[in-house]
């Protein structure tokens, strides 16, 4: 309904598990790695996660990447009896059995065993994937465990992947299922998205649908994260209704108010900010009381050594005070809780305060903490030495947007050592890049993705203006990044840019020799020969890949089945989409694995 209004190609926030919209956060990437492990190793692999965290979407993406030598039985309805489960497995794997006959469990298992032995002799493997596995009965789970007893002297004939809600873990903890629990070789719990990944997730889906990051205001994204707790399904439901609300009001941007309204309509309740305020106030009072108690002498009375209020020079600043700054007049920063290192995330407490104007302005709100004491003038900052990066916060430079873009690309091209003698103020950056052997690749992601990529990137930044501005990330040390913005260099953390960057960036990458585009099976091109040679150099680290077979092919320019399999193996190892198609992401990772001369962030 609203697609034409926002100039979208399709609905961006459908709740259907469409693999084309898959966004891989660190947690989803780890879960996908565990699922891929289950394709090649015996025993049980267990993936749990709350409702709506993206387990089924991951699963559908995995099935698209199924190797040709692997048979998959996919069980969607686990509320089955033992006999119904065995019939389902036979149907999924194409095992023939007498229809309509009342077979015993042993007859089903014998038929499955004969089929598994036959496929094993053909060099094929078999995986059973059971979704919503928390609905399995203990009797059915025990029968599944017994199926893993089907084996040869060297390997299991059946691999099992169980996917379900957290109750599945509780089910397997039962005493009568301890034998099955001991056969779980890998397990992972998929939590909600972090704040950073929530922002990137929204931008990613908008980009896939043909939209831009500016469709949701910064306040709207913050509110969406607080309401959803980073659960993708709730994000989709609320964001979809918020876009509909903006369309109904004739607006071209979703605000925090529209997100709140959408949440009331979709979730049937108001966002409960008040309880967080009450809890926070209670915790503050309790902390203050405890602090006062331990500061008082044991007699219980305060010392009479002077006034109860410390002098101005000793009085600490309030916790939410910020230092005056010539660069920004933004409101005090709200601290962002640290994200745990596991697959789960800790929800951020909601606040009942309205969005502060500073957060909606072009100024960047920082998490630097309290500034100088309010009773004292701020000390004058020492002048930094020449070429020393200036600290955050950063704002839109006082120059046209295209000029910020030109300077950002220039900074990245210099990191690549590109010859800029032909570079002018009128140069279109991505048209210029091929002349120095580079290509532009537009992506959406998070700071973790940029860290993993480990190449300089150009960020698309937003404030309240209708057009973006641009900065270049050219270095990183710990949690601090070097940002070139408008010709000046700044030191920033992800928190400094969380209200300006929504996940869109461009990375430059080195083209291979004779590059003309993406390569896939059936292509015949000189660059295929170079691809064979590079994968041959990595063959010792790629299981099942024979260097001689790659480099000694009768026609080295032909992208044949053996090369496709080698590419898929490499992509799986590098946690890329294992589709056998060699695009920019595969070229980039191949260059990094072979230690080509690339500019890194470190």
Beta strands, then each sheet from edge to edge (+ up, - down):
strand 1: 43-49
strand 2: 70-75
strand 3: 125-130
strand 4: 159-164
strand 5: 184-190
strand 6: 390-391
strand 7: 438-444
strand 8: 457-461
strand 9: 469-477
strand 10: 480-485
strand 11: 488-492
strand 12: 501-510
sheet 1: 2+ 3+ 4+ 1+ 5+
sheet 2: 6+ 11+ 10- 9+ 8- 12+ 7-
end
